[in-house]
Amino acid sequence: MKLGLILTKMFTLIFLASCGAVDDTKFTLKGQVENADSVHNVVLFEGDKQIETATLDKNKEFNLEGSAPHAGLYTLLVGEQSYMLVLENGEAVEFEVDLKNPNDYKVSGSETSAKLKELGAVRETFQKQQAALGEEFEKRIENGEEAAVVQTDLMAKSERFIADLSEQVVQFSLENKDNLAGFFGMLMLYSVDPVGQEQVLVSYAEEAKGKFPNNEVVQSFANHMAEIKPLSIGQMAPDFASLTPEGKEAKLSDLRGQYVLLDFWAAWCGPCRQENPNIVEQYHRFKDKGFTVLGVSLDRDRGAWLKAIEDDKLEWTQISDLKMWDSEAGRLYNITAIPASFMIDPDGKIIGKNLRGPALKQFLEKNL
């Protein structure tokens, strides 16, 4: 999936305060690193892009500067430690840290960056949890456990960690919704749980658009969420029609009154074919309890499409216009990667997205 989990490199900024004239064409970041030991440089990132590197002088101090016409989120990397900061032209920010106690850092000259300290602690906890899951996976595989079993177990753990992080970030952002710290919290939330927190993100973006009209980063995010809104959880699923293999027209609305998994897939899509047995299993388990599937193929080769339906034993309604990425249904639902799916309730409302593997089973057990 194009979104998947983007973890935390994109977050960290710093502002430094200074005396004297302010240059509104750039920002400055001055800092000191105590007990630096083998750390000789600090690096400033904007997302994954390295902006500037500075060498610690004999007093373990550094100076950085850059240009940010609009307040943006940056990451200051000090050894293995990373710090979230917001930088904007005209700001002079100062940063201090003792690497013997790296979480107790100080930021002045940027109120927003100071507020992000709380958010940074949440992020660090999540990073450690994800790293521990990776280590656990390798250890359990080495001990001979079946990969699929381990993946299912660790996925459940990861979902709990994401839920904990999301709860904390939402609370932080709502408490700081009148300043940019809250907005950057929402960017973190979007990178980690864009689907599960979709309604919160859409609502927040609509409000932030009016509060920060001159910030291009905010406006860009708000516009993006506005594009997502028509297909977001809680919205009515757009109706459409296409043709079955027999050449008959079938509409999404024909299935109203049931829970419908609207499944975008293709014969040539490996991950789609790997997920099909799970959908088959859940279909047969719940088809008599108010659940069905509508498969929308993004194939171009009719023969390959029909063979995949037969080989994978897909007994539910299948439709396609055989236009691949130009599929009218795919474009209506903004499909840019597959597999992709929408869970639609009996009233025609979108209530879930991309429920695959154990998540699909859990949803159906809970609702049916």
C-alpha positions, 0 to 999 in steps of 0.5 A: 500500500502506498501509505502503509506505516511511515514511522518517525523520521519526518519529525524534529525541529529546533529554534534558537534565541539570540540577541541583536537584529533578526534576519527574517530570511533565515532561521538560526539554531545554536546548541550545546551537547554535554557528554558528547563522547564520540558524537562530533556532528549534529544533522538537521533533517526535514522529513527524510531530506538532510538539510545541514550538518554542523560540527561540534566545536571544542566547547561542544557547541554548534551553529546551524541555519536554514530557510523556512518561509513557513513554520515546518517540522524538522528533526535534529539528530544528535548521535542516536538521539533525535529531537522534534523542532519547528523552524521558521525564518526570523526565529533564533532557537537555542538547544541544550542537551546532556547525552547522559540524560538525553530526554531532558533537553532544553529549547528556547526561542521557539514556544512550539518546539518546547511544546513538542518535547512532550510529543517527542517522548511519545514518539520515542516510546513508540519507536522503541516498541517497534524496534522490540517487535523487530527483534522479537520476530527475528528471535522467534523465527530463529527458534523455529516458530512459523512465520505466519503465526509470529506475524499475526501475533506481532501485528496484534501487538503493533496495533495495540502500540499504535492505538496507545500512541494515537490516543496520546497524540490526539489528546496532545493535539486537541490540547494544542489546537490553537498552536502549530504544535497540535498541527504537527502532532496530527502530522505524526498521527497521519504518518502512523494511523491515517485510516484508524484516525481518519475522522479525527484528521479530517475534522482537525484539518478543516479547523486548522485550515481557517486558523492558520491561513498563511501557513502553506504546510497547514494549507497543503495538509488541509487540502489533502484531507479535503480530497480524502473526505468523500471516501473517509470512514463515515461517508456514504460509499459512492455508487457505481456500476460495471460488468460481470464476466457474463457481461451483466451490469452490477451495481454496488447499491445492488448489495444494500442491506448487507455488510459489503467488502468492496475489494479492489484487486487484480490477477497480476497483484501478488499481495492480492492473490495472497489475501484471497484465501483469507477473504474466501474463508471469511466469505463462507463463514459469514455469507449467511449472516449478512456479509458479502464481497464485491470484487473489482478487478484492475486487470486488462487481460480478460483471460487472466482475470477469469483464470484467477477467479477460478483458481482462487475460488472467488464465488462472490460477484466480480466486475471489471471494465478491464481498464487497469489503472484507468478503471472507472471504479478505481478512479472514483475510489482514488485507488493508486495501489492494490490490494485496497478495500472498503467495508460498507455497512448495510446502509451504504456507509463506509465503516472500515478500510483495508481490513486484511488478514486477522483484521477482517475476521475480527471485524466480522466476528464483532459485527456479525 
